């Protein structure tokens, strides 16, 4: 019989506070992009705490950090963890909550001198956000063999710095061989990043799966012209084309036949970007997500057709390139049930939930039994400096993670 333990929430809140100082913004968020000096500082601090507690630290060839608390036997590892990088002007809990809740679990097991049969391993995954280097969830993708490390090394940021150069610059181009180790299960804790749990007055989200995702990059090419001398009816205006495309995408998302699709234009640039020149180039991104793969494919077909028609009507060239494909994720039933039982032990109100966001756990689920634990965030705000959680939510998620990992590892 496993004794029911509780984490030290004071210690966990202190850890969260300390990490929130690394890249802190004026409005209380963080900017800690992947493989920057600030990312290095967060990594260094995590390793400092882990080594002080006697845990083994390894770093692989994409910079993922593996922190192991030994088990009594040489058995497949039980994993937890998340990421330490953030969005620009992002929140102080996205990703890092899962890392530090995992660290708190390991420290709690030390406090109570609990020995587990299986080793438990905390992972800080590299470049989950994809803000500096595309694609997102890069470290987990390399670890699971879905992205070749040599291919990842060549990816560059906007300043032309490659992933490999950035890893070398911060000293996290590791050499430890971790990729093919046996894994019993993986549980990731994370803030929900949406409003459902708080609105329904639920403390824990038991995550059953995640939306499929498709990212696109769209380039429209027209003809640069003088703003004062070229009649509107005679222009090949790439910005007008982009505006009409964005409106069409929003209308597509609102159709009843589109279901609850999540369709977002999040980034755009134009050229020459001058106030008195008709634009000859417009670039924008599309993020499309849904839990039904067949519907997502149909929507992609409609999307491509509608945008192509708009470009033709305006005498523009168009290129639509899919740059990321994530399938629908169904998490492991046994992991889900383990989380459910842990939640019941602490009598936390909980519901089953599907993640609209992608997470490192989505990749890990392709090689090992996996699920996730969600806690609410205030007003559902995330990827925003106003991101916040309460003390009770913070403690609850870590307690459910503690019991789940202890069950799996014992």
N, C-alpha and C positions, 0 to 999 in steps of 0.2 A: 504494500500500500504506500503510495507516494504522499508524503506530507505536503499539505497545501502551504506554500510559501507566499510571501509578498515582497515586492521590490522596495527599495529605499527611494521613495519619490523625491525626497529632498536632494539626494545625490544626483538623481536623473535630471531634475530641474537645473541644478548647478552646471551639469555637463552641457545641457542645451544652452544655457546662458553663456557659458564660456565659448562655445563654438559659434554662437551668434555674433560674437565680437569680431570674428575673422571675416572681413569683408562687409562689416556693418555699414548700412546706408543711413542717411540723415533721417529717414522716416521709419527706421526700426527694422528694415528688412536686411537682406544680404545680397551682395553681388560677388559670387565666388565661382567663376567660370572654370571649366575643366582644364587641368594641367597648367594653371597659372601659379604664380607665387602664392596667392591666397589659398588655392587648393592645396599646395604643398604644406602650408602652415597647418591646415586642418588635418591633413594626413599625418604630419609629424606629431601633432597633439594626440591623435588617436593612438598612434604607436607608443607614445610615451606612457599613456595610461595603461595600455595593454601589457607592455613589458614590466611596468611596476607591479602589476598583478600576477606576473609569472606566466603569462600566456606566450605561446610560440607565434612568431610573426613571419609570414612569407609574402613575397611580392612576385607576381607573375610578369610575363612579357608584355602585357598591355597596361600594367600598373595597378591591377586589382590587388587589394590588400586582404590577406587571409589571416585571421587571428584565431588560434586554436586553443581551446581548453581541453586537455587530454581526458580520454575516457579510461575505464579500467581495462578495456580490451581493444584490440586492433580491429575495429569494426567500421563499416561505412559511416561517414560523418553526417551529423545532423546540422544543417546550415540555417543561418539567418543573416540579415543584413540588408543594406540598401545603398544609397549613394550620398556623397558629400558635396557634389557640385550643385550649383544653383542656376536659375535663370538670371538675366540682368535685372537688377532691382526686384529680385524674387523674395520669397519668404524664408523665415528662419527655421522652418520645420519640415518642409518638403524634402524627403530623402533622409536628411540627417536624423530625424526622429527615429527612423527604423534602425539606423546604425547605432545610435546611442541607447535606444531601448535594448538592443541586442547586447551592447557592452554592459548595461546595467544588469541584465539577466546573468551574464557570466560572473560579474562581481557579487551578485546576490548568492549564487551557488558557492562562491568562495566564502562569503560571510557565514553561511550555514554548513560549510564543510561537506557539501553534497558531492558524492562521486556518481558519475553516470557511466553506464556500460559503453555507450557510444561517445566518441569525441563530439563536442559542439564547436562549430566554427562560425565566427562572425566575419562577414565580408563587406568591405567598402568597394563598390563597383565603380569603375572608371567611366566618366562621360555618359551618365544616364540622360542628362537633359538634351544633349545635342545642340546646345546653344552656340558653342564655339566650333565644334566639329560635328559634321553630319555623317552617319546617322546617329540618332539617339540610342541609348542602351548599348553603347559600343563595347564596353568591357564584358558585359554578359554575353553579347553576341560572339565575341572572340572566344570566350571561355567555353561556350557550347558548340563551337565549330561552325556557327552560322555565318561568320565573317572571318576570312583568312587574316591572320595577324599582319602579314606582309602587305595586304591590301589596305588594312587599317592604317599602317604606318605612313602610307603615301597621302592620306587625306590631309588637306590643308585648311587653315582658317582664312579669314579675309585678308590677313597680312602676309599670307604665303608661308606661314610656319606649319610644318607637317606635324602629325601626331608623334612620330618618332622623335623629331627634334624637340618637341615640347616635353616629352617624357624624359629625355636626356637632360634638358635644361633644369628640371626640378628634381632630378636624381631618382626617378621612379621607373626607370626602364629595368624591371626586375628580371631575374634569371631562374627563379624557382619554378620547378615543374609541378604544376597543380592541376592542369586541365583534365586529365583522365582519372582523377581520384574517384573512388566509389562514393556515392551520395545516397543516404537512406531517405532523406526528405529535406525540403526547404520551406521555411515559413518566413515571410517578409511582413513586417509591421510598417504602416504608412498612414499618413493623414488621408482622409477621403478625397480632398480637393474638390468637393462638391457639397451641396446643401442638404442632401437627402437625410443623413443620419440626424443632424441637428433638428431639422424640420419635423421629423417623426419622433423626436425625443428618445433616440436610441444611442447607446454608448459604444457599441461594437458593431462593425459591419463584418460579417463572415463572407469572405469574397469567394464566389463560386467560379468566376471566370472574368474575361476581359474582352472588350470590343476589338474587332478587327480594325486595322488602320491602313490607310493608304495616303501617302504624301505625294503631291505633284508640284512641279515647277512649270510655270507657263511663261513663255516669251512671246511678246507681240512686237512685230517689226513694221513700222510705217515709213514715213518720209519726213525728215526735219525740214521746217519751212519757217519763213518770217511770220511772226504773229500779226503784224500790221498789214501786210500786203497780200496774204493768202486768204481768199474767201473760205468761210467755214465749209461750204458745199464742195470745195475742191481739195480738201485736206485728207491726208492719210495719218490721222491722229491716234497714236498708240495709247495715249491716256484715255481718250474717249472710249476706245475699244476695251481697255482694262475696266473702266467704270461700268460699261454695259455688261461685261462678263461677270463682275462681282454681283451686280443686281440680279442677273440670271441665276447665279449660284444660290443666292439667298432665296429666290423664288422656288428653285428646285428643292431646297431643304424644307420649305414650308408646305409642299404638296402633301396631302394626306397619304398618297401612295408611297411617299418616301419614308414612312414610318418615323421613328425617333432618330433619324440620322443626325450626326453632329458634323457640320460642314463649316469650315473656318478659313478665311483669308487672313493670314497673320503677318505677312511680310510683303512689302512692295518697294520697288525702285523704278525710277524713270531716267531717261537720257534724252537730251543733254541736261535736263533738270535746270533749265533757265526760264525766267519769267516771260521772256518775249520770243520764245522759240516753240513751235509746234513739236511735240515729242516724237522722235522716231523709234524709241524703244520703251517698252514697259515690261517689267518683270514682276510676277507675284506668285505666292505659294498657296496651295490648297491642302488643308488637313481634313480628311473625310473618315468618319468612324461609324461603325454599326455592329450589332451583335449577330446579324444574319449575313453570312457570306454571299449567298445568292443575291440578296437585295443590294449589297454593296457593289457587286459586279454590274448589276443592271444600272445602278446610279452612275457608275463610272462611264458606262456606254452613253448614257444620256448627257452627262457632263461634257464629254468629248464632242458629241454631236452639236450641242447648243453653242459651245464656245467657238467651234469651227464655223458655224453659220454666221455668228456675229462678226468674226474676223473677215469672212468673205464679203459681207455686206458693206464693211468699211474699207475694203481693199487693203487689208493687212495680212501679213504672213503670221502664222501662229505655229508654235511648237509646244506640245504638252508632253511632259516627261514625268513618268512615275519614278520617284526616287526612294520610296520606302514602302515595303509591304509587310504587314504583320497580320497573321491569320487570327481568326477567332480562337480564344484560349478558354479551355475548360479545365479547371483545376482538379486535383486529385480528390476523389470522394473520401478517402480515409483521412487525408490531411484536413479536409473541411470538417469532418466529424470530430477530429481531435480538437480543433479550435472551438467547435460548438460545445463539447463537453467541458472544456476549460472555462468558457464563458459562463456556462450554467453553474459551475462550482463557485464562482464569485458573485453569482446572481446579478450579472449585468444585463440590462435590456439590450437585445441584439436582433438584427434582421440579416437575412441573406441579401447579398448585393452583387451587382456586376460592375466591374471597374470600367469607367469610360476612358481612363488614362492608361498608357502603357507603363510597364514597370519592369525592372530587372527580373522579377519572378516569372514574367511571361516567357522569357528565354529559358530560364532554368527549368520551367515546366516541360520543356521538350526533351530533357535528359534525366529528370528525377521527379518523384512525386512532390507536388508543390501546392501551396495556397497562400493566402494573405489575410492579414488582420487590418481592418480600417478603424480609425477613431475619427470623430467629427473634427472639423475646423470651423471657427466662428464665421457664420453667414456663408459658409461654403467657399470662402475666398482663398485662392491659392495662386501661385505664380504672380505674387503681388506682395508688396512690402507690408500690407495690412494683415497678412496671414497670421492666425493666432489659434492657440488651443487652450483649454482650461487645465488646471492641475488635476482634476478628477479624471478627465479623458486621458491625460498623459499617463497617470498611474494605471488606469484600467487596461489600456492597450499593452503596457509593459507586463502587467500581471498575467494577462491572457497569453502573451508570448512566452513568459516564464513557464507557465504550466504546460503549454503545448510542447515546447522544446524538451522539458523534463520528461514528459510522457514518451515522446518519440525516442529520446536518448536512453531511457531506462527500460 
